[in-house]
């Protein structure tokens, strides 16, 4: 692997081989998502605990301090919205020159295997990989499913992940599923878990993240189950313990509860997530 490519990947994937990426790119097709209306307020207290940030160029420019040393994975696909005809009809939105100007460590693009736009999205990935390899920029392929959540099974995700790896993606972001080892073992490049919709309980999140780590994932790219939580900083601290310290779900819950109690006490006992902006910068 060329030095530049290896160096950029090493900024994201930590020395232990694991990674916690914080995604706040949801607005590129959802608009002002609940609790991501002000991306700066949402992400600022979480940056110290994030190994990398997955973000669009617009939010990067307007909401992220350029003095931040958190590596950037730049979202470079788009062109559709939740009120449009088909979320799968995406294109590449950002030039390689812009990616380099913004000093991104990697780029991310969605692919929609099994949709009417399968070919277009896979060719978009291939074009981006060709450009990325030329300039030493790693590409993270996101196995998107649009509104068809029933596709999140091992057979489908293993197929989509393997195809993306075959086309040259350096990292795959895909969903956790039952029998997740079928996805990770069939994919020759690192696999990172996506979070999906907000779970009902913290323990539900800890359980699937732990299971995925035991079955071959190198980390998470998980946003809503962190920043939609009433206590996002305790939540990301508990996640880091699973990712980087091999904590079990029960140990992660203990960390979450302990950190939540500390934060609630400092904030006067209220369950206001805005308190974290004051407590953590």
N, C-alpha and C positions, 0 to 999 in steps of 0.2 A: 504494500500500500504506500502511495506517495506520502511524503512528509506532511504536506499541507492537509491532505485528507485525514491522515492519522491524527494530526494535531487538533483539528476541529472536532473530531469524534471524541478525543480525550478530554476536551473541555466539557463535554456533555456527560459521557459515561465516566463515572468516578473510578478511582483506583481499585475499588473492590469489585468492579465490573457491573455495578448497579446504578440506577438513575431514578430520580423523581423529577419529572417535567411538569410544570404548572401551565395548563392551557387556559388562555383567556381569549381565544380566537372565535368564540361562538357567535359574536355579533356580525360576522361576515355574511351569514345567511339568516340569522335569527333577529338581528337588530338589537335593541337595548334589553337584553335578557335580564330577568329578575336577579338582583344582587350583583349584576355586572353592568348596571346602568352607568356607573362611574368607574371605569376600569382602574384608574389610578388609586382610588380609595380602596378598591377590593384587593388589588395585588400588592400594594406597598408593604403591608405587614407580613405578607407571605414570602416575599422575595428572599429574605435571609435563610429560609428553609428550603428553597427550591434550587435544584441543580441546574435547571434551564427553564426558559420561558417560551411557550408556544404562542405566537402572537402575529397579528397582521401588521403590515408596515404602517398603516394609519394610526393604530393605537400605539405602536412602538414609538413613533415620532411625537405623539401628543401626550402620552401618559407615562412613559418610562424615562427616568432620569438617565441621560447619556453617560453619567459617571458610574452607573451601575456596572458591576463586573459579572452579572449573571448572564451566561451564554444564551443566545437567541436562536430559537428554531423558528424560522419565518414561514408563516402560512402563505403559500403562493398559488393556490387554486381557489376558484370562485366563479361568480357570474350568475348564480341562481339564488333564490330566496325561499323561505317557507311558504310564501303565498304564490310562488310561481308554479308552472306546470310540472316540473320534474327536477328534484334536487340533484339528480345524477348528471345533468347537462352542464357540467363545469368546464372551464378552460383554465389555462395558465394566465395568471393576472400580473405577474411581476417579472421584469427582465433580470437576466443574470448580472448586468451592470448595476442595477438597483440593489440586488442582493449583496453584492460586494461593497457598495457604498454604505450600506447599513451594517456592515461587519457581522453578518449572520454566521453562526457556526454550522448551521444546517438549514434545510428547507423541508417543508411538509406539503404533501399533495394528496387529495382524496382520490380513491379509485372505486368504481362501482361495478364490481363483477356481478354478472347475471342480470343486468338491467339493459334497457334499450340503448344505453350509452356506454356499454362495456368497452367496445372497441375504442371509442374516442378517449375515454378516461385512461385506458391502458397505454394508448399511444401518447397521451399527454405525459404520463409517467416516463415513458421511454425517452421522449424529447428532453424532459427535464434532467433525467439521468445523464444523457449525452452531454448536456451543457454543464451539469455539475461535475462530471468526471474531468471535463476540459479545464475547469477552474479550481478543482479540489474542494468542491462543496458537496457534502453528503446529503442524500435525499432520503427522507422518511416517508414511506408510503402508508397512507391511512386507509384501512379496509372499511370504507363507509357502507352503510346499509340504508341510508335515507330514512324513510318513514317505515320501512319494512323490518320491524324489530324481530320478527320470527326467524330471520336469517342468522341469528346469532347462535348457531350450533357448530360443533367441532368440524363436521364435514365441510360446511360452507367456508368457515373461517380458515381452515387448513388449506383449502383450494385457493382462496383469494390471497392468503399470505404467501404461499409458495409461488404463485404467478408473479406477484410483485417482486419477490426475491430473484426469480428467474430473469426479470426484466432489468435488474440492476440496482434496486433499492438497497441502501446500506443498512437500514433499520426498518422494521415493520411495526406500526401501531395497529393493534387489533383488539377486539373485545375478549374479555374473559368468558369462558363457557364451561359447561360440564365436559370432562375428559380433555381439559386444556392441553395436556401433554401431546395429544394428537396434532395440535396446531404447532407447538414449539418444536417437537422433534422432526416435523416435516418441513421445517423452514431453516435454511442454512445460514440465515443472518439473524442478529438479535431481535427479539420480540418484546415489545412494550405493551402493557395492558391499558386500554381505554376504560373510562369509568361508566359512560352511558348516563341514563337518567338518575336523579338523586334517589338513593336507597332510603328505606323506611327507618333504619337504625344504623348507628355507627358500627355495631358488631357485624351487621350484614356486609358492610364494606370491608372491614378488617378480615373477615372470613374469606372473601373471594380474592382479595389481594394476596393474602398469605398462601392460599391454595395455588394461585397462579405462579407465585415465586417458587414454591416447592416443585412446580411442574415445568419450569424452564424459562419463565419470563425474567427479564433483567431489571424490570422496574415498572413504573406507571406513568401515564400521561393522563392525569385525572383531575378534573376541575370542579364540576358541580357538587360532587360529594365532599369537597373541601370547602370551597368558598360559599356554597349555599347553606352550610352548617351554621347554626347559631354561634358556634365557637370554632371559627376556621383555623386559628393558630394552634390550639390544642389538637385539632384534627390533623393538621399537617405534621405536627411533631410526632403524633402516634404513627402516622404513615411512614415517616422517616425511620422510626424504630423497626418497623417490619422490613423495609427495603434495605436499610444499611446495618442494622444490628440484629437481624434475624429474630426479632421479637415475635411471639405467638399472638394470635388474636386476643387472648385474655390479657396478656401483658400490655398489648397496645391499648386495650380498653382501660386498664389501670392508669396508663400514662395520660390518656385523654381525660379521664375523670379527675386526676390529680391536677393537671394543667388547667382544666375548666374551673376547678374550685379556686385555684390561685387567681385566675383572671377575674372571676366573679367577685371575689373578695376585694381585689384592688379597684374594681369598677363599682363597688357599692352593692354587689349582689344582683345586679340586673343582667338580663340575658340580651344585651344589646351588642350585636356584632360590630357596630360602629366604634365601640370602645377600643377595639384593637388598633385603630388608626392612632389613637392617643398613646396606647401602651407600648407600641412597637415602632413608632416613627411615622 
